[in-house]
């Protein structure tokens, strides 16, 4: 939260008890619930003063005590200023269930020019917040009805009517919006969650005239204003906008990762947040190590795409503290060694047997005489001395319930817990861009890198004669590619 004014601003978050409001019936806690619902939500800090030009980081938290959905109205009150009502919402899902998280019941597409040869592909994101795989299906009845109302023209098409979403992952459902009139279209699209309920999403799309400027989106700061608590690193830009680029082009941007920690860190990029993101975005290098205060240059590239599309993707950078990671690895190795030693070693805890004071040795030197025959009487039977190998009888008795175990034995019997891995810090990089038809750039292709391999890969393959094929060296192939790429650029510019 930033104070863009010229005077200090005092703020305060007011919860329902602070406002003396009666909670709605659906929002009241059930009888027997130990805590009030407003105790599940927390905002830190709840009040304070922001000086002109300063930025304050707010922390919103929700405690998942039980299964269900909780909502709480909170009022943000500025002294001698506006009052903003916030609606906090938290959902807790039980284990083994898929949960489609749909934040809004409507989705607005980017405006599209009327009569465009190739309308861009736009995506609707469906997030699975459960720990079980989610299967969905888009019903086409409403889309077919919209086509009938527009003389058989496909105004809105869904290119993938069914699919699956992995746990805690996002599925991007592709749509193509091709307007016929300069107006706003609205269609209600049902999405069936297999094994669950049906969600209805209203999709809005606006048709604009050629040359008409598109409405500017709400500007989001492209750079982090203030560091968070325990933040290990920061990016020079949180949003990378590629703008409008021609199809088949390769566009690159440069950002920097800076270590803000007192120890060395290791960063790793994850571009596989969605299947589409992995196919469209590339990051180099994917990982690296930074000393305290050091920075590393990272190249973000938008791969060649053959069809017009509009992207709004998210790439994650995972940052870990090397000192904490080394301590964890050492503790994990020691724990594994101790577990292995525990399996192959043992300790004798039984008391040492006592040696009797008097041992009858009269039978030890007795030897049968050769003169003895079968009619001689045998020597008298006497009790033998107990052997030192015999265990005491009392060791076999069961322990009573009042038996006490020594503290040393208790410590040995305690099960050791494995060490906990340190939690990494995640940096999110938003990537936006629009791929337009290359024919819309007849006079301005010098500023774009258009690899020949991207064009040949998108072209339909034809049968080739194996007898007429020839082998070429790598240098010859590079020369041919460069010449053909120059020829194609010249033809398109002409």
ZINOR-V323481 format. One record per backbone hydrogen bond with DSSP energy under -0.5 kcal/mol. NH is the residue of the N-H (numbers start at 0). CO is the residue of the C=O. E is the energy in kcal/mol with one decimal. If there is no record, write none. Layout:
BEGIN
nh: {NH:NH}
co: {CO:CO}
e: {E:E}
END
This chain:
BEGIN
nh: {2:3:8:10:11:12:13:13:14:17:18:19:20:22:26:27:27:32:38:39:40:41:43:47:49:50:52:53:55:58:59:60:62:63:64:67:69:71:73:74:75:75:76:76:77:77:78:80:83:85:85:87:87:89:91:96:100:100:101:102:106:108:108:111:113:114:115:118:120:121:123:125:126:127:128:128:130:133:135:136:137:138:138:143:144:145:146:147:148:149:149:150:151:152:152:154:156:158:158:159:162:164:167:167:168:169:170:172:172:173:174:175:176:177:177:182:184:184:186:188:188:189:190:191:191:192:193:193:195:198:200:200:201:202:202:203:203:204:206:207:211:230:233:235:237:238:239:240:241:241:244:244:246:247:248:249:250:250:252:254:256:257:257:258:259:259:260:264:265:266:267:268:269:270:273:277:278:279:280:281:283:287:289:292:293:295:297:298:299:299:300:300:301:302:302:308:309:310:312:314:315:316:317:317:318:318:319:321:321:322:324:325:326:327:328:329:330:331:332:333:334:335:336:337:338:339:340:341:342:343:344:348:360:363:364:365:371:375:381:389:394:395:396:402:409:410:411:412:413:424:426:428:429:429:430:431:432:433:434:435:435:439:440:447:448:449:450:454:455:456:457:458:465:468:476:477:478:479:480:481:482:483:484:485:486:487:488:489:490:491:492:493}
co: {53:1:49:47:76:45:11:74:12:14:14:15:15:20:23:23:24:29:35:36:36:60:58:10:8:48:2:50:0:43:57:41:39:61:62:91:89:87:85:13:73:83:11:74:75:81:9:77:75:73:83:71:85:69:67:93:98:126:99:100:201:106:203:205:207:178:112:116:307:174:172:170:100:168:98:126:96:164:162:191:160:136:189:139:140:141:142:143:144:145:146:147:146:146:149:152:175:156:173:173:135:133:127:129:165:272:125:123:170:171:121:156:119:154:175:180:182:204:202:186:200:187:198:136:189:196:134:191:192:190:188:198:104:186:200:106:201:184:182:111:208:227:257:255:221:221:429:238:239:431:242:433:435:304:245:448:248:301:299:297:295:233:255:293:231:257:231:289:319:287:317:285:315:268:270:273:274:275:276:300:298:266:264:258:290:256:254:283:252:297:281:298:250:279:300:434:120:432:430:428:269:426:267:315:316:424:265:263:319:263:320:321:322:323:324:325:326:327:328:329:330:331:332:333:334:335:336:337:338:339:340:346:358:360:360:362:368:372:379:386:391:392:393:399:405:406:407:408:409:318:316:314:237:427:312:239:310:242:308:244:433:436:437:444:249:447:448:450:451:452:453:454:463:464:472:473:474:475:476:477:478:479:480:481:482:483:484:485:486:487:488:489}
e: {-2.4:-0.9:-2.6:-2.4:-1.4:-2.9:-0.6:-3.1:-0.5:-1.0:-1.5:-0.8:-2.1:-0.5:-0.8:-0.7:-0.9:-2.0:-1.1:-1.7:-0.6:-2.1:-2.1:-1.8:-2.8:-0.5:-2.7:-2.2:-3.2:-2.6:-0.6:-2.5:-1.9:-0.6:-1.5:-2.1:-3.0:-2.6:-3.2:-2.5:-0.5:-3.5:-2.8:-0.7:-0.5:-2.0:-2.6:-1.8:-2.6:-3.8:-0.5:-2.8:-0.6:-2.8:-2.7:-0.8:-0.7:-2.8:-0.9:-0.6:-2.5:-0.5:-3.2:-2.0:-2.6:-1.0:-1.2:-0.5:-2.1:-3.2:-2.4:-2.8:-0.8:-2.4:-3.0:-0.7:-0.8:-2.8:-2.4:-1.7:-3.9:-0.6:-2.1:-2.5:-2.2:-1.8:-1.6:-2.1:-1.9:-0.6:-0.8:-1.0:-2.0:-0.6:-1.4:-1.1:-2.1:-0.6:-1.8:-0.7:-1.7:-3.2:-1.4:-0.9:-1.3:-0.6:-2.7:-3.2:-0.7:-0.6:-3.5:-2.1:-0.7:-3.0:-0.6:-1.7:-0.6:-3.7:-1.9:-0.7:-3.3:-0.6:-3.5:-3.1:-0.5:-1.5:-2.2:-0.7:-2.8:-2.7:-2.5:-0.5:-2.7:-2.9:-0.6:-2.7:-0.5:-2.2:-2.6:-2.1:-1.9:-1.5:-1.9:-2.2:-3.6:-1.1:-3.1:-0.6:-0.6:-2.8:-0.6:-2.7:-1.7:-1.8:-1.3:-3.5:-0.6:-1.6:-3.0:-2.5:-2.5:-2.6:-0.5:-2.8:-1.9:-0.6:-0.8:-2.3:-2.0:-2.4:-2.1:-3.1:-3.0:-0.5:-0.5:-1.9:-1.2:-1.5:-2.5:-2.0:-2.0:-1.7:-2.5:-1.0:-2.2:-2.1:-3.0:-3.4:-3.0:-0.6:-2.8:-0.5:-3.2:-3.4:-0.7:-1.4:-2.5:-3.2:-3.0:-2.7:-1.7:-3.0:-3.3:-0.5:-0.6:-2.9:-2.3:-2.2:-0.5:-0.5:-2.3:-2.6:-2.2:-2.2:-2.4:-2.3:-2.4:-2.7:-2.4:-2.3:-2.3:-2.3:-2.3:-2.7:-2.2:-2.0:-2.7:-2.1:-1.1:-1.1:-1.5:-0.6:-0.7:-0.7:-0.7:-0.6:-1.1:-1.4:-0.5:-1.5:-1.0:-1.3:-0.8:-1.6:-2.0:-2.2:-1.7:-2.0:-0.9:-2.9:-2.7:-3.2:-2.7:-0.6:-2.5:-2.2:-1.7:-2.9:-3.2:-2.7:-0.6:-2.0:-1.5:-1.3:-0.7:-0.7:-0.6:-1.0:-2.5:-2.0:-1.2:-1.3:-0.6:-0.7:-2.0:-2.2:-2.1:-2.3:-2.3:-2.3:-2.3:-2.6:-2.5:-2.0:-2.2:-2.6:-2.1:-2.1:-2.4:-2.3:-2.2:-1.9}
END
